[in-house]
Amino acid sequence: MGHIDDLAERYVEEWAPLNPIGATHLGIDGYDDQFDDLTPDGYAAQADLDRRTLAALHATPAGSPDEEVGREAMIERLELNLARYEAGESTSQLNVITSALHEVRGAFDLMPTEGERAIANIAARLNKVPQALEQIRTTLLDAAARGHVSPREQIAEVAKQCDIWTDPAQDDVYRTLVRSLTARGTGLTADLERGAAAATRATAEFGQFLRRELAPHGREKQAAGLERYALASRYFVGAELDLLETYAWGFDELARLEDEMRLVASRIVGPGASIDEAVAALDADPARTIHGKEAFRDWMQALADKAVEELNGTHFDIPEQVLRLECCLAPTSDGGIYYTGPSEDFSRPGRMWWAVPGTITDFSTWHEVTTVYHEGVPGHHLQVGQTTVRADLLNRWRRLMGWTSGYGEGWALYAERLMDELGYLDDPGDKLGMLDGQALRAARVIVDIGMHLELEIPADNPFGFAPGERWTPAHGWEFLRGHCRLPDENLRFELYRYLGWPGQAPSYKVGERFWLQAREDARARKGADFDLRAFHQAGLNLGSIGLDPFRRAMARY
């Protein structure tokens, strides 16, 4: 192990006590009964660790080309972490998908539940939720006093989430968790129930705090503006993008995808059929409909298992620890679909989660085959799981903490396209589902950059959409509804997500673009010697790094 790897190991060891929630997510033992210090002092302590580690990284030469990749990747991430902290972004972050509030609630999803020690940790953490939320309140007000605060409308939406999470007729997340634990029998029932009541009450009160105290400070305008957006884009993508070129490319890419969708629609309904006619036919097909979310979860599990079995040893060498993927229904109902990685020792498997809106009871499989490949294998589960396994190649920071959305989400979107290339989407309905998912990601590029920079909509855009007008959230809603085949409940969550989390949404398509370009560059360099399986192995063995470091590393492949 080289000096850079030693620094990375030391960083993880110092990071875990500062980030007990993150330690739970990574499966680092010893912190499951605690929360982070979520006061301004806690954020400052994390920033201090980042500064000290950066100074050491800059002062320490790498001992090998691979170690240099790790050094460059870690410097890039920590510098952006610090830039976000110094700009007030990390302390003020509050939106419908991510915030300290969401981290507190989500900490319970990945905690071990077997044995009295595990149950005691859950009880202890539940009883500490009120203190954690009070700390978040202090930090948000402190950030607001410094001029860093979320848009008022975003704050209002998060307050609604607090209502839903605590409503006995809706998610009721904490009491539902405790009911599931006490039903199995435990001597800690009183501690659990007391903790659930305290956490529920504190979360409901936090929703009122958001409405009464924070919202009056909230920004009227939801657009981030160029300076904030440029920093956010660098953080999520790990590369300096030409935002105007990327915006224009989004229009071209969406038009290309919709042309292909019309060709597939004609295979489903007949020559000249529209995309919407094909969607209606697929949605009306009883063979493509599953009733009930538990049955839908079981369908996802079967498809995920089949992909692992068939891809292993043919197109990928899937490590034994990654052969298991668990499909789960999330305890919340906001419409999100996401993946959580395995614990460091793989005692907890990688999991695909679906937060099903309460109004949705029927599911169209044609639309979700590609989602399973995105979240499972060869998407996130393969990429994250393989990275976690590779202790022989990657230091602990690269295996557990080196995550960049552009790399990871870009790979998962590339994996969807790859499954089409490998023949897994020969069914025209499944193919249309993949293309529709790709179209959503292309529309994200346009809408996210357009709304946050308040750009002018091109007069010659290929859709004839609002030519010459400037983007607003209302334009974003109209555009998404015109180009994305999602239920309004899901699509509304998507729009709020983009408005509250600037720069993240384009990282999928941008990342896929980098992966595709790296593949074409490698093919051009190697000619007849190019091997797709070896290319994938080389790219995945880097770990999830920024796209600029990724591009430089793959240029040497």
C-alpha positions in Angstrom: 0.0 0.0 0.0 1.4 3.4 -1.0 1.4 6.7 0.9 -1.7 7.9 -0.9 -3.5 4.8 0.0 -2.4 5.3 3.7 -3.9 8.8 3.6 -7.1 7.5 2.1 -7.4 4.9 4.9 -6.8 7.5 7.5 -9.4 9.7 6.0 -12.1 7.0 6.2 -11.1 6.3 9.8 -11.5 10.0 10.8 -14.6 10.5 8.7 -16.7 7.7 10.2 -17.0 9.2 13.7 -18.0 12.5 12.2 -20.6 10.8 9.9 -22.4 8.0 11.8 -25.2 8.1 9.2 -22.7 7.7 6.4 -21.0 4.9 8.4 -24.3 3.0 8.5 -24.7 3.4 4.8 -21.2 2.0 4.2 -21.6 -0.7 6.8 -18.9 0.5 9.0 -19.6 -1.0 12.4 -19.8 0.9 15.7 -21.9 4.0 14.9 -25.5 2.7 14.4 -26.7 4.2 17.6 -25.6 7.7 16.8 -26.2 10.6 14.5 -23.8 13.1 13.0 -23.2 16.4 14.8 -25.6 18.4 12.5 -24.8 21.8 14.1 -22.6 24.3 12.2 -19.7 23.0 14.4 -20.2 19.5 13.0 -20.1 20.8 9.4 -17.0 22.8 10.3 -15.3 19.7 11.7 -15.9 17.8 8.4 -14.5 20.8 6.5 -11.4 20.8 8.7 -10.8 17.1 7.9 -11.1 17.8 4.2 -8.6 20.7 4.4 -6.1 18.7 6.3 -6.4 15.7 4.0 -6.1 17.9 0.9 -2.9 19.5 2.2 -1.4 16.0 2.8 -2.5 14.8 -0.7 -0.9 17.8 -2.4 2.3 17.2 -0.5 2.5 13.5 -1.2 3.6 12.1 -4.6 1.9 9.0 -5.9 3.9 5.9 -6.1 2.3 4.4 -9.2 0.1 5.5 -12.1 -2.9 3.9 -10.5 -2.2 5.6 -7.2 -2.0 8.9 -9.1 -5.6 8.2 -10.4 -6.7 7.7 -6.9 -4.9 10.8 -5.7 -6.3 13.0 -8.4 -9.9 11.6 -7.8 -9.7 12.2 -4.1 -8.4 15.8 -4.5 -11.1 16.6 -7.0 -13.9 15.3 -4.6 -12.5 17.0 -1.5 -11.9 20.3 -3.2 -15.5 20.3 -4.4 -16.8 19.3 -0.9 -14.9 22.3 0.5 -16.1 24.7 -2.2 -19.7 23.7 -1.5 -19.2 24.2 2.2 -17.6 27.6 1.8 -20.4 28.6 -0.5 -23.0 27.7 2.1 -24.4 24.9 0.0 -23.9 22.0 2.3 -25.3 23.6 5.4 -28.4 25.1 3.6 -29.2 22.1 1.5 -32.9 21.3 1.7 -35.0 19.8 -1.1 -37.5 17.1 -1.8 -34.8 14.4 -2.3 -31.8 15.2 -0.2 -31.1 17.1 3.0 -29.9 16.4 6.6 -33.6 15.7 7.4 -33.7 13.0 4.7 -30.5 11.5 5.9 -31.8 11.2 9.4 -35.0 9.4 8.2 -33.1 7.3 5.7 -30.5 6.1 8.3 -33.0 3.5 9.5 -33.5 1.9 6.1 -30.1 0.3 6.1 -29.6 -0.6 9.8 -29.2 -4.2 10.8 -32.4 -5.6 12.4 -31.4 -9.0 13.6 -30.4 -9.5 17.2 -30.9 -7.5 20.4 -27.9 -5.3 19.8 -29.2 -4.2 16.4 -32.7 -3.5 17.9 -31.0 -1.6 20.8 -29.2 0.6 18.2 -32.5 1.3 16.4 -34.2 2.3 19.7 -31.3 4.5 20.7 -31.2 6.2 17.3 -35.0 6.7 17.3 -34.8 8.4 20.7 -32.1 10.8 19.3 -34.1 12.0 16.3 -35.5 15.0 18.2 -32.0 16.2 19.1 -30.8 15.6 15.5 -33.7 17.6 14.0 -33.1 20.4 16.5 -29.5 20.6 15.3 -30.7 20.8 11.7 -33.0 23.6 12.6 -30.1 25.5 14.2 -27.9 25.0 11.1 -30.6 26.0 8.6 -31.4 29.2 10.5 -27.7 30.0 10.8 -27.2 29.4 7.1 -30.3 31.6 6.3 -28.9 34.4 8.4 -25.8 34.2 6.2 -27.9 34.5 3.0 -28.0 30.8 2.1 -31.4 29.3 2.0 -33.6 27.1 -0.3 -36.4 28.4 -2.4 -39.7 29.0 -0.4 -41.6 26.6 -2.6 -39.0 23.8 -2.0 -39.3 24.3 1.7 -43.1 24.0 1.5 -42.8 20.7 -0.3 -40.4 19.3 2.2 -42.8 20.3 5.0 -45.5 18.3 3.1 -43.1 15.3 3.2 -42.9 15.6 7.0 -46.7 15.5 7.1 -46.8 12.3 5.0 -44.0 10.6 6.9 -45.9 11.1 10.2 -49.5 10.6 9.1 -50.9 7.3 10.4 -53.0 7.1 7.2 -50.0 7.5 4.9 -46.3 6.5 5.4 -46.1 6.7 9.2 -42.5 5.7 8.8 -41.2 5.5 12.4 -44.2 3.7 13.9 -44.4 1.3 10.9 -40.8 0.4 11.5 -41.3 -0.3 15.2 -44.4 -2.4 14.5 -42.4 -4.6 12.2 -39.7 -5.0 14.8 -42.0 -5.6 17.8 -44.0 -8.1 15.8 -41.0 -10.4 15.9 -40.7 -10.2 19.7 -38.1 -8.2 21.6 -37.5 -7.1 25.2 -37.0 -3.5 23.9 -40.6 -2.8 22.9 -41.0 0.1 25.3 -37.8 1.8 24.2 -38.8 1.3 20.5 -42.3 2.7 21.0 -41.0 5.7 23.0 -38.5 6.4 20.3 -41.0 6.1 17.5 -43.4 8.5 19.2 -40.6 11.0 19.8 -39.3 10.7 16.3 -42.8 11.1 14.8 -43.6 14.1 17.0 -40.3 15.8 16.2 -40.7 15.3 12.5 -44.2 16.7 12.5 -42.9 19.7 14.5 -40.0 20.1 12.0 -42.6 20.4 9.2 -44.2 23.3 11.1 -40.8 24.9 11.7 -40.2 24.8 8.0 -43.5 26.5 7.3 -43.4 29.1 10.1 -39.7 29.9 10.6 -37.7 29.0 7.6 -40.1 29.6 4.7 -40.3 33.3 5.4 -36.5 33.4 4.7 -36.8 31.3 1.6 -35.8 32.5 -1.9 -38.7 33.6 -4.1 -37.0 32.4 -7.2 -36.2 28.8 -7.7 -33.5 29.3 -10.4 -30.0 28.8 -9.0 -28.3 31.2 -11.4 -25.0 30.7 -13.2 -22.5 30.8 -10.3 -24.4 28.4 -8.1 -25.3 26.1 -11.0 -21.7 25.9 -12.3 -20.4 24.7 -8.9 -23.3 22.2 -8.6 -22.6 20.9 -12.1 -18.9 20.4 -11.3 -19.8 18.6 -8.1 -22.3 16.2 -9.7 -20.5 15.6 -13.0 -16.8 15.8 -12.0 -16.0 17.8 -15.1 -16.1 21.4 -16.4 -18.9 21.4 -18.9 -19.7 23.9 -21.6 -23.3 24.4 -20.2 -24.6 26.1 -23.4 -23.2 23.3 -25.6 -24.7 20.7 -23.3 -28.1 22.5 -23.3 -28.1 22.5 -27.1 -27.0 18.9 -27.3 -29.9 18.0 -25.0 -32.4 19.2 -27.7 -30.6 17.2 -30.4 -30.4 14.1 -28.3 -34.1 14.2 -27.3 -35.1 14.7 -30.9 -33.0 11.7 -31.9 -34.5 9.5 -29.3 -38.1 10.5 -30.2 -37.4 9.7 -33.8 -36.3 6.2 -32.7 -39.3 5.9 -30.5 -41.6 6.6 -33.4 -40.0 3.8 -35.4 -40.5 1.4 -32.4 -44.1 2.6 -32.0 -44.8 1.6 -35.6 -43.7 -2.0 -34.7 -46.1 -2.0 -31.8 -49.3 -0.5 -33.3 -48.6 -0.2 -37.0 -47.2 2.1 -39.6 -47.6 5.8 -38.8 -48.5 5.2 -35.1 -47.6 7.9 -32.6 -45.6 7.3 -29.5 -48.6 7.9 -27.3 -50.7 5.4 -29.3 -48.0 2.8 -28.7 -47.9 3.7 -25.0 -51.7 3.4 -24.7 -51.6 0.0 -26.3 -48.8 -1.3 -24.0 -50.6 0.1 -20.9 -53.8 -1.7 -22.0 -52.0 -5.0 -22.5 -52.9 -7.2 -19.5 -49.9 -9.4 -20.1 -47.7 -6.3 -19.3 -49.7 -5.2 -16.2 -49.0 -6.3 -12.6 -51.5 -5.6 -9.8 -50.2 -4.7 -6.4 -46.9 -3.3 -5.3 -45.8 -6.5 -3.6 -46.3 -8.5 -6.8 -44.4 -5.8 -8.7 -41.5 -6.1 -6.3 -41.4 -9.8 -6.8 -41.4 -9.3 -10.6 -38.5 -6.9 -10.3 -36.6 -9.5 -8.1 -37.1 -12.3 -10.7 -35.9 -10.1 -13.5 -32.9 -8.9 -11.6 -31.9 -12.4 -10.6 -32.3 -13.5 -14.3 -30.0 -10.7 -15.5 -27.3 -11.6 -12.9 -27.4 -15.3 -13.9 -27.2 -14.7 -17.6 -24.6 -11.9 -17.7 -22.2 -13.5 -15.2 -19.4 -15.3 -17.1 -20.6 -14.1 -20.5 -20.4 -10.3 -20.7 -19.1 -9.6 -17.1 -17.2 -11.4 -14.4 -19.5 -10.7 -11.5 -17.9 -11.2 -8.1 -19.5 -13.8 -5.9 -20.4 -11.1 -3.2 -22.4 -9.2 -5.8 -24.5 -12.1 -7.1 -27.3 -11.1 -4.6 -29.5 -8.1 -5.2 -32.5 -7.4 -3.0 -35.5 -5.5 -4.4 -37.4 -3.6 -1.8 -40.4 -1.3 -1.3 -39.3 1.9 0.3 -41.0 3.1 3.5 -41.8 6.4 1.8 -44.2 7.1 -1.1 -42.6 10.1 -3.0 -42.1 8.2 -6.2 -38.3 7.9 -6.1 -36.4 4.8 -7.4 -32.9 4.3 -6.1 -30.1 1.9 -5.2 -28.2 1.5 -2.0 -24.9 -0.3 -2.0 -23.9 -3.3 0.1 -22.2 -3.0 3.5 -18.4 -3.1 3.5 -18.5 -6.8 4.6 -21.4 -7.7 2.3 -23.6 -8.8 5.3 -26.1 -6.4 3.9 -26.7 -6.8 0.1 -27.1 -4.1 -2.4 -30.7 -3.1 -2.6 -33.0 -1.5 -5.2 -35.7 0.6 -3.6 -39.1 1.8 -5.0 -41.0 4.5 -3.1 -44.4 3.8 -4.6 -46.9 6.7 -4.5 -49.9 5.7 -2.5 -52.3 6.3 -5.5 -50.4 3.8 -7.8 -51.5 0.1 -7.5 -51.0 -1.1 -11.1 -47.6 -1.3 -12.8 -46.7 -1.6 -16.5 -43.7 -3.8 -16.9 -42.8 -2.6 -20.3 -41.7 0.7 -18.8 -39.7 -0.8 -16.0 -37.6 -3.6 -17.5 -34.9 -1.0 -18.2 -35.2 0.4 -14.7 -34.2 -3.0 -13.2 -31.2 -3.1 -15.5 -30.3 0.5 -14.5 -30.5 -0.1 -10.7 -29.4 -3.8 -10.8 -27.0 -5.6 -13.2 -25.3 -4.4 -15.2 -26.1 -1.0 -13.7 -25.6 0.3 -10.2 -25.4 -3.0 -8.4 -22.6 -4.3 -10.6 -20.7 -1.0 -10.6 -21.0 -0.2 -6.9 -20.7 -3.9 -5.8 -17.6 -4.5 -7.9 -16.0 -1.4 -6.6 -16.6 -2.4 -3.0 -15.1 -5.8 -3.6 -11.8 -4.7 -5.2 -9.7 -4.3 -2.1 -6.8 -5.7 -4.2 -7.0 -2.7 -6.5 -8.6 0.2 -4.7 -8.0 1.9 -1.4 -10.8 2.1 1.1 -11.8 5.7 0.2 -12.1 4.7 -3.5 -14.1 1.5 -2.7 -16.5 3.0 -0.2 -16.7 6.8 -0.5 -15.6 7.8 -4.0 -18.9 8.5 -5.6 -19.5 10.9 -8.5 -23.0 11.0 -10.0 -21.7 11.6 -13.5 -19.7 8.4 -13.4 -22.2 6.2 -11.5 -25.4 7.4 -13.1 -23.7 7.7 -16.4 -22.7 4.0 -16.2 -26.2 2.9 -15.2 -27.7 4.8 -18.1 -25.0 3.4 -20.4 -25.9 -0.1 -19.0 -29.5 0.3 -20.2 -28.3 1.0 -23.7 -25.8 -1.9 -23.5 -28.6 -4.3 -22.6 -30.3 -3.3 -25.9 -27.1 -3.9 -27.8 -26.8 -7.3 -26.1 -30.3 -8.3 -27.3 -32.2 -8.0 -23.9 -34.6 -5.4 -25.3 -35.7 -7.1 -28.5 -39.3 -7.0 -27.4 -40.5 -3.7 -28.9 -42.4 -2.7 -25.7 -39.3 -3.2 -23.5 -37.3 -1.2 -26.1 -39.8 1.6 -26.0 -39.5 1.7 -22.3 -35.7 2.0 -22.5 -36.0 4.8 -25.1 -38.6 6.6 -23.0 -36.3 6.4 -20.0 -33.5 7.8 -22.1 -35.8 10.6 -23.3 -36.6 11.6 -19.7 -32.9 11.9 -19.0 -32.4 14.0 -22.2 -35.3 16.2 -21.2 -33.7 16.7 -17.8 -30.6 18.1 -19.5 -32.7 20.7 -21.3 -35.1 21.6 -18.4 -32.5 21.6 -15.6 -30.0 23.9 -17.4 -32.7 25.9 -19.0 -34.7 26.6 -15.8 -31.7 27.3 -13.5 -29.9 29.6 -16.0 -33.3 31.1 -17.2 -32.1 30.6 -20.7 -34.0 31.6 -23.8 -35.7 28.6 -25.5 -34.2 28.4 -29.0 -36.5 29.8 -31.7 -35.6 26.8 -33.9 -35.9 24.1 -31.3 -37.0 20.8 -33.0 -40.3 20.6 -31.0 -41.6 24.1 -31.7 -41.8 24.6 -28.0 -42.3 28.2 -26.7 -39.8 29.6 -29.2 -37.9 32.7 -27.9 -39.5 32.5 -24.4 -37.4 32.1 -21.2 -37.5 29.0 -19.1 -39.6 29.1 -15.9 -40.9 26.2 -13.7 -44.2 26.4 -15.6 -42.3 25.8 -18.9 -40.5 22.9 -17.3 -43.7 21.2 -16.2 -45.3 21.7 -19.7 -42.2 20.4 -21.5 -41.8 17.3 -19.2 -45.5 16.4 -19.6 -45.1 16.7 -23.4 -42.1 14.4 -23.6 -42.1 12.0 -20.7 -44.6 9.2 -20.2 -44.8 9.1 -16.4 -47.8 9.5 -14.1 -48.3 13.0 -13.0 -47.5 12.1 -9.4 -44.0 10.8 -10.4 -43.4 13.7 -12.9 -44.3 16.3 -10.3 -41.7 14.9 -7.9 -39.2 14.9 -10.8 -39.8 18.6 -11.4 -39.4 19.5 -7.7 -36.3 17.4 -7.6 -34.7 19.4 -10.5 -35.7 22.7 -9.0 -34.3 21.9 -5.6 -31.2 19.9 -6.6 -29.6 21.9 -9.5 -27.0 20.2 -11.6 -27.7 16.6 -10.6 -30.4 15.7 -13.2 -28.1 16.2 -16.3 -25.4 14.0 -14.8 -27.1 10.8 -16.1 -27.0 11.7 -19.8 -23.7 13.6 -19.5 -22.1 10.6 -17.8 -23.4 8.2 -20.5 -22.0 10.6 -23.1 -18.5 10.3 -21.5 -18.8 6.5 -21.3 -19.8 6.2 -24.9 -17.0 8.6 -26.0 -14.4 6.6 -24.0 -15.6 3.4 -25.7 -15.4 4.9 -29.2 -11.9 6.4 -28.4 -10.7 3.0 -27.2 -12.2 1.2 -30.2 -10.4 3.7 -32.5 -7.1 3.2 -30.7 -7.2 -0.6 -30.5 -8.9 -1.5 -33.7 -9.3 -5.2 -34.1 -7.8 -5.7 -30.6 -10.7 -3.9 -28.9 -12.5 -6.1 -26.4 -15.8 -4.8 -25.0 -15.6 -7.0 -21.9 -12.1 -5.8 -21.1 -13.1 -2.2 -21.7 -15.9 -2.4 -19.2 -13.6 -4.1 -16.6 -11.0 -1.4 -17.0 -13.6 1.4 -16.6 -15.3 -0.2 -13.6 -12.0 -0.9 -11.9 -11.3 2.8 -11.6 -14.0 3.2 -9.0 -16.6 6.0 -9.2 -14.4 9.1 -10.0 -15.1 12.5 -11.6 -15.6 12.4 -15.3 -12.5 14.6 -16.1 -10.2 12.1 -14.1 -12.2 9.2 -15.8 -11.6 10.6 -19.2 -7.8 11.0 -18.6 -7.5 7.5 -17.0 -9.4 5.8 -19.9 -7.3 7.6 -22.5 -4.4 5.4 -21.2 -6.4 2.2 -21.6 
